[in-house]
Amino acid sequence: MFAAAFLFLGWADQPLGLGWLDPVGKIAPQDENVYSHAALHMAEHGDWSTPYFMGRFFLYKPPMVYWTAAASVKLLGPSHFALRLPSRLAAAGVCLLVFLWTGRYAAALLLAATPLFAEIANRTLTDALLCFFLVLAFWLLHRRQSWLGFGIAAGLAILTKSTAGLVPLMVYFAYWALTRKRTLWWKPWAASLVAAAVAAPWFLYQFTVHQRWFWAEFVQVELLAYGAGAPPQQTAGETVFTFYGARIAATALAVVLGAVLAAWKWPPRDSQTILLGVWIALMVAAILSYQYRNIPYLVPLLPALAIVAARWAT
């Protein structure tokens, strides 16, 4: 019921690509226009294997955001609501998983009320979908110890935002290293194989069929220029710490403060504490190491912080 109610937070639609995704830097969510165009083309022309933008291949991002938005458009017809419905469902799913994890409405309410999370939930972007698959993977690991479900969720995360989807697998290996007596050594490896089986076919297809485009756009630009290189920033004159510090203060301060106040209450050797600690630590490391700075990169941190903060909220 709570997850269904969360969908109605986005009825007051902003036009596509307008409003402020980053209220500090005054940056609009211009990528929403591009992803929506590609999804509409996919829904209209039926080429579900390869995204197109303005008549050309568009291989910078994996296809999950296009697939889900195009499927919604096929089902409901072209509209802002249809294009954004997958993100809203994903955000509602994240809130539901946070509630199931903690058993406390406070955690889910705190997450849903975080301005950054609510903004991402109502945009046709990759970040709400990525957040859902990450939280689903960690919930399956925490509640079910399911390496198979974890691997499927991680594979879907890779199909959503490429290298960002590798974070769950990194967390699993770190979690195993810290809980060897409670986690069988082969499970992270088995989960990695499942994730590869889910995600690899699309990447192999594009590399085989559209090798030149795929190499130029996905490898050289998305991975090397923006990930490992020194890409031009949307805002200038800020270090990585001042950039994210200002945006946390503006869009996610309550959930961060709640987590800081509650963190000392967690038993240090508890498996849940270890999982949440590794999740937060590796996400922070990934955000700080990635050369390009962007406010949506903070989103996968928010559910973990809300789970931690819920202990203090009681």
C-alpha positions in Angstrom: 0.0 0.0 0.0 2.8 2.4 0.8 4.6 1.6 -2.4 1.4 2.2 -4.4 0.8 5.5 -2.6 4.3 6.7 -3.5 3.4 6.7 -7.2 1.0 9.6 -6.6 3.8 11.9 -5.5 4.6 12.6 -9.1 1.2 13.6 -10.5 2.2 17.3 -10.8 4.5 16.6 -13.8 7.3 18.9 -14.9 7.7 19.0 -18.7 10.4 16.6 -19.9 13.9 17.9 -19.2 12.7 21.0 -17.3 13.0 21.9 -13.6 16.2 21.5 -11.6 17.7 18.1 -11.2 20.6 19.8 -9.4 19.2 22.8 -7.5 22.6 24.0 -6.4 24.2 24.1 -9.8 20.9 25.0 -11.5 21.3 22.0 -13.9 18.2 20.7 -15.7 17.7 17.0 -16.3 18.4 17.3 -20.0 19.2 13.6 -20.3 15.5 12.9 -19.8 14.7 14.3 -23.2 17.3 12.0 -24.9 16.2 8.9 -23.0 12.5 9.6 -23.7 13.2 10.2 -27.4 15.0 6.8 -27.6 12.2 5.1 -25.8 9.5 6.6 -28.0 11.5 5.5 -31.1 11.8 2.0 -29.7 8.1 1.8 -28.9 7.1 3.1 -32.3 9.6 1.1 -34.5 10.0 -2.0 -32.5 13.8 -2.3 -32.6 14.2 -3.5 -29.0 17.9 -4.5 -29.4 19.4 -1.1 -30.3 18.5 2.4 -29.0 18.3 5.2 -31.5 18.4 9.0 -31.0 17.5 11.3 -33.9 18.0 8.5 -36.4 21.4 7.3 -35.3 22.6 4.5 -33.0 22.7 5.6 -29.3 25.0 3.3 -27.4 26.3 5.4 -24.6 24.1 3.6 -22.0 22.8 0.1 -21.7 19.1 -0.4 -22.7 17.1 -1.0 -19.5 15.8 2.6 -19.2 14.7 2.5 -22.9 13.2 -1.0 -22.6 11.1 -0.2 -19.5 9.9 3.3 -20.8 9.1 1.9 -24.2 7.2 -1.0 -22.7 5.2 1.5 -20.6 4.5 3.6 -23.7 3.3 0.5 -25.6 1.0 -0.4 -22.8 -0.4 3.1 -21.9 0.3 5.2 -25.0 2.8 8.1 -25.3 2.7 10.5 -22.4 4.8 11.9 -19.7 3.2 9.6 -17.2 3.9 6.5 -19.3 7.5 7.5 -19.8 8.1 8.1 -16.1 6.1 5.2 -14.8 9.0 2.8 -14.6 11.0 5.2 -12.5 8.1 5.7 -10.2 7.5 2.0 -9.9 11.2 1.5 -9.2 11.2 4.2 -6.5 8.1 2.7 -4.9 9.8 -0.7 -5.0 12.8 0.8 -3.2 10.6 2.2 -0.5 8.9 -1.1 -0.1 12.2 -3.0 0.2 13.4 -0.5 2.8 10.2 -1.1 4.8 10.6 -4.9 4.5 14.2 -4.6 5.5 13.5 -2.6 8.7 9.9 -3.3 9.4 9.5 0.4 10.2 7.5 2.9 8.2 9.9 5.6 9.4 12.7 4.3 7.1 10.5 4.3 4.0 8.9 7.6 4.8 12.3 9.3 5.4 13.5 8.0 2.1 10.4 9.0 0.2 10.5 12.5 1.7 14.2 13.1 0.7 14.0 15.7 -2.1 16.7 14.1 -4.3 15.0 10.7 -4.2 11.6 12.2 -5.0 13.1 14.2 -7.9 14.8 11.1 -9.4 11.7 9.0 -8.9 9.8 11.3 -11.2 12.2 11.4 -14.1 12.9 9.1 -17.1 16.5 8.5 -16.0 18.6 5.4 -15.2 19.0 6.2 -11.5 15.7 5.0 -9.9 15.9 1.7 -11.8 19.6 1.3 -10.8 18.7 2.0 -7.2 15.9 -0.6 -7.2 18.1 -3.3 -8.6 20.9 -2.5 -6.1 18.6 -2.5 -3.1 16.8 -5.7 -4.4 20.2 -7.4 -4.6 21.2 -6.4 -1.1 17.8 -7.3 0.4 18.0 -10.8 -1.2 21.5 -11.2 0.3 20.4 -9.9 3.7 17.1 -11.7 4.0 17.4 -14.8 1.8 21.1 -15.4 1.3 20.1 -16.0 -2.3 23.2 -15.8 -4.6 21.0 -16.6 -7.6 18.5 -13.8 -7.0 21.4 -11.5 -6.2 23.1 -12.3 -9.4 20.0 -11.7 -11.5 19.5 -8.3 -9.8 23.1 -7.4 -10.3 22.9 -8.3 -14.0 19.9 -6.1 -14.4 21.7 -3.3 -12.6 24.6 -3.6 -15.2 22.0 -3.5 -18.0 20.7 -0.2 -16.4 24.0 1.7 -15.8 26.9 -0.4 -17.0 29.8 -0.2 -14.5 27.6 1.2 -11.7 25.9 -2.2 -11.7 29.2 -3.8 -10.7 29.0 -2.3 -7.2 26.7 -5.0 -5.8 29.2 -7.7 -6.8 32.0 -5.7 -5.2 29.9 -5.5 -2.1 29.2 -9.2 -2.1 32.9 -10.1 -2.3 33.7 -7.6 0.5 30.9 -8.9 2.6 32.2 -12.5 2.1 35.7 -11.4 3.1 34.3 -10.0 6.4 31.9 -12.9 7.2 33.8 -15.9 5.9 32.4 -18.1 8.7 28.8 -17.3 7.6 29.2 -17.0 3.8 30.3 -19.9 1.6 33.3 -18.8 -0.6 31.7 -19.9 -3.9 28.5 -17.8 -3.6 30.0 -14.4 -4.8 31.6 -16.2 -7.7 28.3 -17.9 -8.6 26.4 -14.6 -8.4 29.0 -13.0 -10.7 28.5 -15.7 -13.3 24.7 -15.3 -13.1 25.1 -11.5 -13.5 27.3 -12.0 -16.5 24.8 -14.4 -18.1 22.1 -11.8 -17.6 24.0 -8.7 -18.8 26.6 -9.9 -21.3 24.4 -10.9 -24.3 23.4 -7.3 -25.0 27.0 -6.0 -24.8 28.3 -8.9 -26.9 25.5 -8.3 -29.5 26.3 -4.6 -29.8 30.1 -5.2 -30.0 29.5 -7.8 -32.7 26.8 -6.1 -34.8 27.7 -2.4 -34.3 31.3 -2.7 -33.3 32.5 0.7 -34.5 29.7 2.6 -32.9 29.8 0.6 -29.7 33.5 1.1 -29.3 33.4 4.8 -30.0 30.4 5.7 -27.8 30.3 3.2 -25.0 34.0 2.3 -24.5 35.9 5.4 -25.6 33.4 8.1 -24.4 31.3 6.6 -21.6 33.9 4.4 -20.0 37.2 6.0 -20.8 36.5 9.7 -21.3 33.9 10.1 -18.6 34.8 7.3 -16.3 38.6 7.2 -16.3 39.4 10.4 -18.0 39.0 14.1 -17.1 35.6 15.1 -18.6 34.3 18.7 -18.6 32.2 19.3 -15.6 28.8 20.9 -15.5 29.9 23.1 -12.7 33.4 24.7 -12.3 35.4 25.7 -9.3 34.3 23.0 -6.9 36.2 20.1 -5.5 34.5 16.7 -5.3 33.9 17.3 -1.5 32.4 20.7 -1.9 30.3 19.6 -4.8 28.7 16.6 -3.1 28.6 18.4 0.3 26.6 21.3 -1.0 24.1 19.0 -2.7 23.7 16.7 0.3 22.9 19.8 2.4 20.4 21.0 -0.2 18.6 17.7 -1.1 19.4 14.9 1.4 20.4 16.4 4.7 17.8 14.8 7.0 18.5 11.2 5.9 22.3 11.8 6.2 22.0 13.3 9.7 19.7 10.6 10.8 22.2 7.9 9.7 25.1 9.7 11.4 23.1 9.9 14.7 22.0 6.3 14.5 25.2 4.6 13.3 26.7 4.3 16.8 23.8 2.1 17.9 24.5 -0.7 15.5 26.3 -3.8 16.9 29.7 -3.8 15.1 29.8 -7.6 14.4 26.3 -8.0 13.3 26.0 -9.2 9.6 23.5 -6.5 8.8 25.9 -3.8 10.1 28.7 -5.3 8.0 26.5 -5.4 4.9 25.3 -1.8 5.3 28.8 -0.6 6.1 30.3 -2.2 3.1 27.4 -0.9 0.9 27.9 2.7 2.1 31.7 2.6 2.0 32.0 1.1 -1.5 29.4 3.5 -2.9 31.2 6.5 -1.4 34.5 5.2 -2.8 32.9 4.8 -6.3 31.4 8.3 -6.2 34.7 9.9 -5.2 36.8 7.9 -7.6 34.5 8.5 -10.7 35.9 11.5 -12.5 32.6 13.0 -13.5 30.5 14.6 -10.8 26.8 14.3 -10.9 24.1 14.6 -8.2 22.2 11.4 -9.2 25.3 9.3 -8.2 24.2 9.9 -4.6 20.9 8.1 -5.0 22.0 4.5 -4.3 23.4 5.7 -1.0 20.0 7.0 0.2 18.2 3.7 1.0 21.2 2.5 3.1 21.2 5.7 5.0 17.5 5.5 5.6 17.8 2.0 6.9 20.5 3.1 9.4 18.5 6.2 10.3 15.4 4.2 11.1 17.0 2.8 14.2 17.5 6.4 15.6 14.0 7.5 14.5 12.3 5.0 16.8 
